Amino acid sequence: MTALIPAAHRRVKARETFFEHGEIPTGLIDDAIVYSWQRCSAASKNVSERVEFDTVSRDGLQELMDDNRILLEAATQPLEQLGQTVNGAGYSVLLTNEQGVALAARRSGRCANTKINDAFRQGVNLSEATIGTSAMSCAVSERRPVLVSGVEHYLHANRVFNCAASPIVDPMGRVLGAIDITRGNPLEPGSALSLVQQCSARIERQLMGMLSPWLMISLSWEQTDLYASGDLLIALGSDGQVLGLSPRVRDLTGLASTDGTLCFQDLFDLRFEELVDGICGRKQTMTARMHSGLSFSMRPVDAYARKSSKRMTSAPLAKRVPESPGFGDSGISRQVAQASRAMERELPVLILGETGTGKEVVAKSLHNGIGASRGAFVAINCAAIPESLIEGELFGHVDGAYTGARRGGAPGKIEQADGGTLFLDEIGDMPLPLQSRLLRVLETREVTRLGSSTTKKVRFQLICATHRNLTEAAKNGEFREDLLYRVKGMTIRLPRLTERSDLESFIVDRCRALTQGSRELSEACLDGLVRYDWPGNVRELVYALTHADAMAEPGDVLELCHLPEEIVAPTTEAVRSKRPATKSGTLRTLERAVIDEALALEGGNVSRAAKRLGIGRATLYRRLNVANRDVQ
């Protein structure tokens, strides 16, 4: 019978039942709201108390952004697109973390409600403990989408809000936060819930992709339509390790969370090698049965299938080097997120940084973030190609345009980037005549091959990079000032590796990525890497970790002695400088002192101490026994 009562009347009746009669309003409103009312009541919240939408301090906001960097990166585009979709209907959009603090907001231009505008600001604490019942807090608590309208809010002051929220769950099963849409007018229940669910699902897919899986597979219960269940996703490593599951797959498997030890065979009766062989064999469908008895068709997700198929054909289970989703510095991540939004509006991006700081990695990250529908990523290093050849490389040529020109002609990098991204590395070293030609292309969006009078329309996203100060170069007449304004629509500044705010975690992440998670760094090794000055920046770090991986025995922890000599030497000198003045004594006494120091540095671990000393474990045991006999 309650279904026949209008929703607005049910809400009023539920409130009367709970607050005036002290009874549970069963069947009148969503249980998630009732549970929230009970928590607020237990916390002695007064329904008439005022609500102040205060923001955290500037330092607190910085820390908040740093702590939620991954979520913000994954949510940037979905949040922007949802905002564009619902703006005309008067909805404002909000992203919160698990604690209910606002991370990002898109306020509707049609919203005249001052309370909504006050609440929907970055850094505002919108937790249940602060503002009482809300759609965000209910969605996070119940791990499902929830509507909260008008009088369903615990506090009288919040009755002006009509909200729909959906939780965001990461690939390991942890709730990271919620996406919410709110307006002053009553909601359209079905469409409001559908919109936030679609947005949270999109963010969850982004988070899955940020795992850099070796293979992403999509499940479907319909063999005739493998695209029907795009939210049933499993991210896999090269050995079949389950890196992450989408929330709907978790619902099917009953796994609330995973700790990284789950394998493909733990879920299905199909061996991982058979799955890979089937994908390489281009089968239309691969079918596997879960251990629960449910059967699903499988396909590789297109965005990953294209880049994985070639690897799998030659070496199905070969290791790969995934790009780390982080850059070792929260400032870089924020700049990349801003640049991504700028690129959506077709603004050019200029990346500034020393050699080896990862300018091309950032450029590729930006290109990949725009969407799979874009064309190729085309890169050219303006400093690496002789001046006599760079014009042909950039603009292309017709048959016989110059001596040595390719027979039949060839398109240039600009033409190849049509529909995609053109990355001009070290643009500060581009010759001045070419700068003029490039400027004309940017103004007209037309390119003319060398030796031809025919123009071709092109459309591409421009990303440039340089280690030079282009402003100073423009003042000195070495770089065109009008071109400078054309290429720096959005500027990203990459700090040196040693200046990055999260260097230690970045080094650990790069080690895991380069070794596919098969290696760990000893404390001494990590300390040596952190202390090193890194004149070659990230490029030198990758070389050092690759060197250590090659020097160490399979399965061993990477030690200081495995690193290149130029890194080990400064660290050894630093250790020596910390030692007290060497005392006189016999050779055996001094040897024992060195052994004791190595053991102390390695926490008593004999194997690691032996590696630090450059001797075998058996040798170290033998010398310890000799030293012990001498003491006796």
C-alpha positions, 0 to 999 in steps of 0.5 A: 500500500505504501507504493500508492502514497506519493513520494513526498507524503511518504517522506513526511510520514517517515519523518513523523514516525521516526522523530515524533513517535520514535519508531522505525519508518519501515517501507516508507523511505530508503533504509540507507536514510533510516540508518543515517538518521539512527547514527545522527541521533546516536551522536546527539545531533540536533535537527535544528542546528545550523550548518556552516559550510567552511573549507579546510585551510590552504595547507589542509587543502593541499594535503587533501589534494595530494592524498586523493591524487589518483581519484582526482586524476581518474575523475577529471574527465567524467566529472567535466562531462557529467557537469556539461550534461546536467548543467542545463537541468540545474544540477550542480556536480560534486566529488567527495572523498570517503570522509565526505570532504569535497574534492571538486565541484561543478556548480550549475549556472542555473543554480540560484540557491546560495546554500548549494553554491556555498556547499559545493566548493573544494575543501568543504567538509560535507561528512555525516558528522558535520552536516547530517544525512546526505546522499554522499554519506549514505552512498559511501556507507551502503556502497550503492547509489542513494537518493536523498530529497528534502525532508529526508535530510536529518537537519532542517537546514538541509531541506533545500537539497535534493541529491543523488549520489553513487559510491566510487570503488577502486579495483581492490574493492575500497570505497574512495568517495562518491559522485553527487548531483544536487539541485533545489527542485525535486529530482527525477529519480530514475534519471538522477540515479542513472547519471551518477551511476554511469559517472561512477562506473566511468571513474571506476573504469579509469581507475582500472586502466591506471593499473596498467594491466597487461590484459583487460578482459570484459565479461558478458553473459550474452555471447551474441553481444560482447559489448553488453556488459562493459562494466564487468571488467578484470585487469590481469598481470602478465602471469595471470595475477588479478590486479583489479576487479570492477565492482560488478565482478566483485558482486558476482564473485562475492569478493569484497576486496583483494590483496593482490594474491588472487590469480585468474585460475582462482576465479575460472576453470580456464587456464590463463595460458588458454585465455591468452592463446585464444585471444592470440588466435583471434577467436570470436568468443572465449567462454569460461565458467566461474567456480560458482557455476556461472559461465561468461563470454570473454573478450579483451577490452579494445583499448588494451587489446591493440597494444597487447596483441603484438606482445602476446603473439610473440611472447604471451607471458613476457614481462612488460614495462607499464607506465606508472600512473604517478609522477612522484610529485603531486604538483605534476599530477595537478598540472597534468589534470589541468592540461588534460582539461585544456586539451579538451578545448584544443589548447596547445600544451608546453612542457618545460623541464631538464633533460630526462625529467619525463617530458615525453612520458607526460605528453603520452599520458596527456594524449592517452587521456583525451580518449581512444577515439583520437588518432596517433601520437606522433613525436619528433625531436627537433634537436636530434635531426640535422637542420637540413632534414628536419623540414622534410621530416616535419612537412613532408615532400613530393617526389624529387623535392630534393636530393635523397628524397624518398621516391614517390614522396612522403607525408611529414609528421604534421600530416601523420598527426592529423586527427591525433597529437603532434609532439615537438620535443626540444622545440627551442632548438627548431631553426628560425625559418622552420618556426615561421612555417610552423606558425603558418600551419598553426594559424591556417591549419593547412600543411604544404609538402616540400616541392608542392603547391597543394595544401592539405587541411590538418587538425591535431593537438599540439604538445611541445617540450623544451629544456630552454627558457623560451621567453629569454630565447625570444628576447634574444631573437632565437625564438619567434615571440608570436610562435611562443604565444601559440605554443604555450596555451597551457604550461607544465613545469617538471621539477628535477627528480631530486626535487619531487615531493614523493621521491621515495614512493616514485622510486619504489613504483618505478622498480615495481613497474620495471620488474613487473613486481618481481623485485623489492629494494633493500633499505640501504639500496633505496636510501642510496637511490634517494640520496643520489643527485640524479643529473640524468633525472628519471631517465638515469633512474630507469637505467640504474634500476634496469642495471640492478635488475640485471646484476641481481640473481633471480628473485633476490632483493635489489641491494646497493651493490647491484647499482651502477658504480657512480651511484654506489660510490657517493653512498659509500663515501657518505657511510664512511664519513659517518664512521668514527675515526678508525681505531688502530688494531689488527687486520682481524679486528678491523675486519670484524668492525666492518662486518659488524657495521654491515650487519647493523646496516642490514638489521642483522640479515646475514645474506644482505650483509654479505652482498653489501660486503661483496662476499658470499654468505658462506664466507661471511659465516666463516669469518664470523666463526673465526672472529667469535673464536678469537673473542673466546 
